[in-house]
Amino acid sequence: MLLFKVLGPLEVYRENCAMTPSAPKLRCVLGLLLLRADSIVDMQTVIDELWGDHPPASAVTTMQTYIYQLRKELNRDTERLITKPPGYLLRLDGDEFDARTCELLIDRGSRLLEDDRPEEAAEVLRAALGLWNGPPLANAPCGPLLQAHVVHLEELRIRALTMRIEADMRLGRVSFLIAELRSLVALHPLNEWFYARLIEALYRAGRRGDALQAFRDMRTTLRDELGLEPQEPVQRLQRSILTGAELPPVPSYGLL
């Protein structure tokens, strides 16, 4: 059985034995084929990804050599990498690719959250996040197409993370979340959703002053970096803390 990983450094395993290509451009080609798995990737797309607007005269021959090397490794047991005009197609089974597994788990976690089953949702979403081992395709040179895939994968991870935080908030795990949310706002200082959740968690943990200080920190950062005020839902959250009113619900991520 083969296992392909892109949620971190690109890695390939056969029966738990590593067989990751050592050449960076070979990893680039494999990454492109993986992220377009079960679809034809035309030859020109591969060339553009490898060399951009300045391919060498030997681009076609070199690219075909990379495909040959990958085919020799991947097609030992069954025909996975095939030539299919106008390019190439990599066939994958459902459980062989960590990015696909992650997406399936995230979709399942989302449905569980919608069904108000936060404990099960949190468990499934933790499993999805546990597949990550760093920035996607960290050891592969990325051209414009692969870079777009990297951005998509990063957004996928943020989606899983925000839903898991939502599930834990519903379960009342606020003290557990505070340290994690502090780390997240440090990593994503312009992300108001993470800040809103930190403010809420601090207040629900009985730390009203710290909650208000987190709001002031967010306001200062937004003013200094973007010249903007916090969005209205976050300002309502602050006003509720100041007056002791019931906290308004924080909108779902992406709707803030």
Buried (B, 14 or more C-beta within 10 A) or exposed (E): EBBBBBBBBBBBBBEEEEBBBEEEBBBBBBBBBBBBBEEBBEBBBBBBBBBEEEBEEEBBEBBBEBBEBBBEBBEEEEEBBEEEEEBBBBEBEEEBBBBBBBBBBBEBBBEBBEEEBBEBBBBBBBBBBEBBBEBBBBBBBBBEBBEEBBEEBEEBBBBBBBBBBBBBBBBEBBEEBBEBBBEBBEEEBEBBBBBBBBBBBBBBBEBEEBBBEBBEBBBEBBEEEEEEEBBEBBEBBBEBBEEEEEBEEBEEBEEB
